[in-house]
Every structure is written in C-alpha cells, then in structure tokens.
Amino acid sequence: MNINKTRKTYKDKKSIFNLTGSPIKIFKEWYLEAEKKVSEPNAFALSTSYKNIPSSRMMLLKSFSSTFIFYTNISSKKGKEIENNKAASILFWWKEMQRQVRIDGKLEQLSSTKVKKYFYSRPYESQIGALSSNQSSKLNSYEQLINEFEKNKSLFKNKKVLFPRNWVGFELRPNSIEFWQGGKSRLHQRIEFKKIKKIWKKKILAP
Ligand SMILES: Cc1cc2nc3c(=O)[nH]c(=O)nc-3n(C[C@H](O)[C@H](O)[C@H](O)COP(=O)(O)O)c2cc1C
C-alpha cells in the first residue's frame, strides 16, 4: 500500500529559541498548554532495550518534577528489560500543537511506600484490573483474564484490594531533553538540553 500522499503541512509557530530557564520548567509550560489542547497529554512512548534490541510501548505519565514517574508491572517485558538496563527514552507527541518532546535518562524504581500510596488512589476497578493481570504473560484465552477479574472482584468486595506484588513505579532521571516544534517547509525548530556535570547545556539542532 502506497501511502506517500499522506502529507501534513505544519504551520509556522512562534520561535522556541527564546525559551528561558531549565528544560524542566519549559516541559511544565508546554505540558500545561498541552493539557488544554491535547487529548491524553500524559500519554508517551517508553523505549527500553535488552541486549541491544529496543522495544517501545505507550504509557501514562503520572507525575513529574525533576523526574518523570510512571507505573507498571515488573514481570512484564519492559520490567525485565529495565531490570537489565536502566537506560530508557520517553517520547511525547502533542499533535494538536505540532510538538514533540524526547527525554532520555536512567530509570530508578520508586519505594514501595510511594507505589502503594498511588495504587490505592486509583479507582477500585483499576486496582482489581492490575491485580488480575500478570502483564505480558501468555493467556490461554481472554476469558481467563475476565474470570480472574470477577474472582478478585468478589474476593475483595468491600475490602482493601490485595497489593499486586509485581506492581512497581519508576522515575526517569533525565540527562537529555529535546523540544521540537513543527514548522513550514519542514524547517522545524529543535532545542536540545544535555546535563553535563549537573548543568543543563543548550544547543539548537538541525531539523
Ligand atoms: C495510551 C496508553 C497508555 C498506557 N499506559 C500504561 C501504563 O501507564 N502502564 C502500563 O504498564 N501499561 C500501559 N499501557 C499498556 C502498554 O502499552 C503495554 O501494552 C503494556 O505495558 C505491556 O508492555 P510490555 O509487554 O512491553 O511490557 C498503555 C497503553 C496505551 C495505549
């Protein structure tokens, strides 16, 4: 299937080269704007790797300050990859704003106190869902999952849901953050910040 007629022309946006402050401050400004314009602005692609073979999947960011926090199952494919290699990359695409943000860094596991606090703040059925799914393991049928969900629902009716022991949180400590703004004639604007000896150094990159 030839899809080369699918071609989006970006409109010029105001310059991003005069953005001031740390990349975390800029991310926060862009995120606040994205909250108003983008559906699920917290959705990002997480890339990890095992023995030089990369893999990516979409995730939801749950908080950020100087690090970027998400939750998952440590027994999953990504969990096993992260256990072997803490280097990761996360990528946001805010289509409605023609903006991409790429953040590379090292992952650190959150303390179980923090993870439990977040787990029990989730809706009851999401807690049951997490407990019922051994993420990325083989299912004999979809019914197997539904049965597990229903079983746990009745087991923990009006009770505190058992904390799933494989449920974990990670924070990405960034060492590189790149902001990309789409422009006319593919003349996009890019600024890359790299952390060198604890100081963020800024560069403009060719699109
Ligand atoms: C928009 C979106 C958000 C998602 N958010 C999460 C998340 O926060 N945590 C998670 O474990 N999986 C999330 N998933 C599911 C993952 O993409 C993936 O299917 C799952 O984590 C298993 O990945 P793995 O086999 O590579 O470990 C999300 C999927 C989508 C489409």
The ligand as an ORCA input file, in Angstrom:
! r2SCAN-3c Opt
* xyz 0 1
  C      -2.354      5.260     25.905
  C      -1.814      4.049     26.619
  C      -1.368      4.168     27.923
  C      -0.829      3.070     28.601
  N      -0.359      3.245     29.873
  C       0.242      2.205     30.510
  C       0.839      2.413     31.791
  O       0.840      3.522     32.362
  N       1.428      1.348     32.371
  C       1.490      0.112     31.779
  O       2.058     -0.809     32.373
  N       0.963     -0.091     30.556
  C       0.342      0.918     29.898
  N      -0.188      0.727     28.647
  C      -0.048     -0.611     28.015
  C       1.355     -0.703     27.374
  O       1.394     -0.009     26.150
  C       1.774     -2.164     27.118
  O       0.829     -2.834     26.325
  C       1.966     -2.954     28.417
  O       2.551     -2.171     29.434
  C       2.847     -4.179     28.169
  O       4.076     -3.757     27.635
  P       5.382     -4.681     27.607
  O       4.921     -6.057     27.165
  O       6.282     -4.039     26.620
  O       5.949     -4.710     28.989
  C      -0.754      1.804     27.951
  C      -1.212      1.694     26.629
  C      -1.735      2.786     25.979
  C      -2.196      2.643     24.542
*
